[in-house]
Amino acid sequence: MTLSGLTTDTQYYYRMVSKPAGASAALYTSTDEYRFHTQRAPGSTFVFSIQGDSHPERAPQQFR
């Protein structure tokens, strides 16, 4: 899926709606609502987070 014609520095909200091929309209399902923000203007400031998962439930592996 390609989105085009989006405005820069804008928050967009979306949800996906689908149904099995050949099914009636009554079988449509939709996802929760999600959002994304398009590219900010050059030089503008913004904040973001990075989250890592070290898999602490796994035993450490030993490499030889």
C-alpha distances in whole Angstrom, upper triangle without the diagonal:
4,7,10,13,14,17,19,21,19,19,16,16,13,13,12,13,14,17,18,18,21,22,23,22,24,22,19,18,17,16,18,17,16,16,15,17,16,18,22,24,26,29,28,29,27,27,25,26,26,27,28,29,32,32,36,36,36,39,40,39,42,41,44
4,6,10,11,14,16,18,17,17,15,15,14,15,14,16,17,20,22,21,24,25,26,25,27,25,22,21,19,19,20,19,17,16,14,15,14,16,19,21,23,27,26,27,25,26,24,26,26,27,28,30,33,34,37,38,38,41,41,41,43,43,45
4,7,7,11,13,15,14,14,11,13,12,14,13,16,18,21,23,23,26,26,27,25,27,26,22,21,19,18,19,17,15,14,12,13,11,13,17,19,21,24,23,25,23,24,23,25,25,27,29,30,34,34,38,39,39,42,42,42,45,44,47
4,6,9,11,14,13,14,13,15,14,17,17,19,21,24,26,26,29,29,30,27,30,29,25,25,22,22,22,20,18,16,14,14,11,13,16,17,20,23,22,24,23,25,24,26,27,29,31,33,36,37,41,42,42,45,45,45,48,47,50
4,7,9,13,12,14,12,15,15,18,19,21,23,26,29,29,31,31,31,29,31,31,27,27,24,23,24,21,19,17,15,14,11,13,15,16,19,22,21,23,23,25,25,27,28,31,33,35,39,40,43,44,45,48,48,48,50,50,53
4,6,9,8,10,9,12,13,16,18,20,23,26,29,29,32,32,32,29,31,30,26,26,22,22,21,18,16,13,11,10,8,10,12,14,17,20,18,20,19,21,21,24,25,28,30,32,36,37,40,42,42,46,45,46,48,48,51
4,7,6,9,9,13,15,19,20,23,26,29,32,33,35,35,35,32,34,33,29,28,25,24,23,20,17,14,12,10,7,9,10,11,14,17,16,18,17,20,20,23,25,28,31,33,37,38,41,43,44,47,46,47,50,49,52
4,5,9,10,14,16,20,22,25,28,32,34,35,38,37,37,35,36,35,32,30,27,25,24,21,18,14,11,8,5,6,6,7,11,13,12,14,14,17,17,21,23,26,28,31,35,36,39,41,42,45,44,45,47,47,50
4,7,10,13,16,20,22,26,29,32,35,36,39,38,38,35,37,36,32,30,27,25,23,19,17,13,10,7,5,5,5,7,10,12,10,11,11,13,15,18,20,23,27,30,33,35,37,39,40,43,43,44,46,46,49
4,6,10,13,17,19,22,26,29,32,34,36,35,35,32,33,32,29,27,23,22,20,16,14,10,8,6,5,8,8,10,14,16,13,14,13,15,16,19,21,24,27,30,33,35,37,39,40,43,43,44,47,47,50
4,7,10,14,17,20,23,27,30,32,34,33,33,30,31,30,26,24,20,18,16,13,11,7,6,4,7,10,10,13,17,18,15,15,13,14,15,17,20,22,25,27,31,32,35,36,38,41,41,42,45,45,49
4,7,10,13,16,20,23,26,28,30,29,29,26,27,26,22,21,17,15,14,10,8,5,6,6,8,12,13,16,19,21,19,19,17,17,17,19,21,23,26,28,31,32,35,36,38,41,41,42,45,45,49
4,7,11,13,17,21,24,26,28,27,26,23,24,23,19,17,14,12,10,7,6,4,7,9,11,15,17,20,23,25,22,22,19,19,18,20,22,22,25,27,31,31,34,35,36,40,40,42,45,45,49
4,7,10,13,17,20,22,24,23,23,20,21,20,16,14,10,9,9,6,5,6,8,11,13,17,19,22,25,27,25,25,22,22,20,22,23,23,26,27,31,31,34,34,36,39,40,41,44,45,48
4,7,10,14,17,19,21,20,20,17,18,16,12,10,7,6,6,5,6,9,11,15,17,20,23,26,29,31,28,28,25,24,23,23,24,24,26,27,30,30,33,33,35,38,39,40,44,44,47
4,7,10,13,15,18,17,17,15,16,14,10,8,6,5,8,8,9,12,14,17,18,22,25,28,31,33,31,30,27,27,25,25,25,25,27,27,31,30,33,33,34,38,39,40,43,43,47
4,7,11,13,15,13,13,11,12,10,7,6,4,7,10,11,12,15,17,21,22,25,28,31,34,36,34,34,31,31,29,29,29,29,30,31,34,33,36,35,37,40,42,42,46,46,49
4,7,9,11,10,11,10,11,8,5,6,6,9,12,14,16,18,20,24,25,28,31,34,37,39,37,37,34,33,31,31,31,30,32,31,35,34,37,36,37,40,42,42,46,46,49
4,6,8,7,8,7,9,6,5,6,9,12,15,17,19,22,24,27,28,32,35,38,40,43,41,41,38,37,35,35,34,33,34,34,37,35,38,37,38,42,43,44,47,47,51
4,6,5,8,10,11,8,8,9,12,14,18,20,22,25,27,30,31,34,37,40,43,45,43,43,40,39,37,36,36,35,35,35,37,36,39,37,38,42,43,43,47,47,50
4,6,9,10,12,10,10,13,15,18,21,23,24,27,28,31,32,35,38,41,43,46,45,45,42,42,39,39,38,37,38,37,40,38,42,40,41,44,46,45,49,49,51
4,7,9,11,10,11,14,17,20,24,25,27,30,31,34,35,38,41,44,46,49,48,48,45,45,42,42,42,41,41,41,43,42,45,43,44,47,49,49,52,52,55
4,7,8,6,8,11,15,18,21,23,25,28,30,34,35,38,41,44,46,49,47,47,44,44,41,41,41,40,40,40,43,41,44,42,43,47,48,48,52,52,55
4,5,6,8,11,15,18,21,23,26,28,31,34,35,38,41,44,47,50,47,47,45,44,42,42,42,41,42,41,45,43,46,44,45,49,51,51,54,55,58
4,5,6,9,12,16,19,20,23,25,28,31,32,36,38,41,44,47,44,44,42,41,39,40,40,39,41,40,43,42,45,44,45,49,50,51,54,55,58
4,6,9,12,16,18,20,23,26,29,32,34,37,40,43,46,48,46,45,42,42,40,40,40,39,40,40,43,41,44,42,44,48,50,50,54,55,58
4,6,10,13,16,19,21,25,27,31,32,36,38,42,44,47,44,44,41,40,38,37,37,36,37,37,40,38,41,39,41,44,46,47,50,51,54
4,7,10,14,15,18,21,24,27,28,32,35,38,41,43,41,40,37,37,35,34,35,34,35,35,38,36,39,38,39,43,45,45,49,50,53
4,7,10,13,15,18,21,25,27,30,33,36,39,41,38,38,35,34,31,31,31,30,32,31,34,33,36,34,36,40,42,42,46,47,50
4,7,9,11,15,18,21,23,27,29,32,35,37,35,34,31,30,28,28,28,27,29,29,32,31,34,33,35,39,40,41,45,45,49
4,6,8,12,15,19,21,24,27,30,33,35,32,31,28,27,25,24,25,24,25,25,29,28,30,30,32,35,37,38,41,42,46
4,6,10,14,17,20,23,25,29,32,33,30,29,26,24,22,22,23,22,24,24,28,27,29,29,31,35,36,38,41,42,46
4,7,11,14,17,20,22,26,28,30,27,26,23,22,20,21,22,22,24,25,29,28,31,31,33,37,38,39,42,43,47
4,7,11,14,17,19,22,25,27,24,23,20,19,17,17,18,19,21,22,26,26,29,29,31,35,35,37,40,41,44
4,7,10,13,15,19,21,23,20,19,16,16,15,16,17,18,21,23,27,27,30,31,32,36,36,38,41,41,45
4,7,10,12,15,18,20,17,17,14,14,12,14,16,17,20,22,26,27,30,31,33,36,36,37,40,40,43
4,7,8,12,15,16,14,14,11,12,12,14,16,19,22,24,28,29,32,34,35,38,38,39,41,41,45
4,6,10,12,15,13,14,12,14,13,16,18,21,23,26,30,31,34,36,37,40,39,40,43,42,45
4,7,9,11,10,11,11,13,13,16,18,21,23,26,30,32,34,36,37,40,39,40,42,41,44
4,6,8,7,8,8,11,12,16,18,22,24,28,31,33,36,38,39,41,40,41,44,43,46
4,6,6,9,10,14,15,19,21,25,28,31,34,36,39,41,42,45,43,44,46,46,48
4,6,9,11,14,16,20,21,25,28,31,34,36,39,41,42,44,43,43,45,44,47
4,7,10,13,15,19,21,25,27,31,33,36,38,41,42,44,42,43,45,44,47
4,7,10,13,17,19,23,26,30,32,35,37,40,41,43,42,43,45,44,47
4,7,10,14,17,20,23,27,29,32,34,37,38,40,39,40,42,42,45
4,7,10,14,17,20,24,26,29,31,34,35,37,36,38,40,40,43
4,7,10,14,17,20,23,26,27,30,32,34,33,35,37,37,41
4,7,10,14,17,20,22,24,27,28,31,30,31,34,34,37
4,7,10,13,16,19,20,23,25,27,26,28,31,31,35
4,7,10,13,16,18,20,21,24,23,24,27,27,31
4,7,10,12,14,17,18,21,20,22,25,26,29
4,6,9,11,14,15,17,16,18,21,22,25
4,5,8,10,11,14,14,16,19,20,24
4,6,9,9,11,10,12,15,17,21
4,5,6,9,9,12,15,17,21
4,5,7,9,12,15,18,21
4,7,9,12,16,18,22
4,6,9,12,15,18
4,6,9,13,16
4,7,10,13
4,6,10
4,7
4
